[in-house]
């Protein structure tokens, strides 16, 4: 459900390269649209999803880690490094055996930095 929410904002509020939803955090590679600040995009990105998750669970409170570790990706080498880190995150946590098939993973294939 959170993954679908994040995909809905693609090409509306941001251009998304990839996103991976983990049980308590999310990693995303995106470029905000010119009229949206990154802080606004992330608040909507995580806030709405957290509200929907809490409603589904019948709970209240934090869903995601509090801190946002946003970084500017300066070149293709960094982009590939961050992309690989994201892709391997569920594998390292024991959530899957093959990261490309992890249920919380989405990659805009037209923007895949490994191809």
Helices and strands as residue ranges (DSSP letters): H 2-8, E 14-21, E 26-32, H 38-57, H 76-92, G 99-101, E 105-107, G 109-111
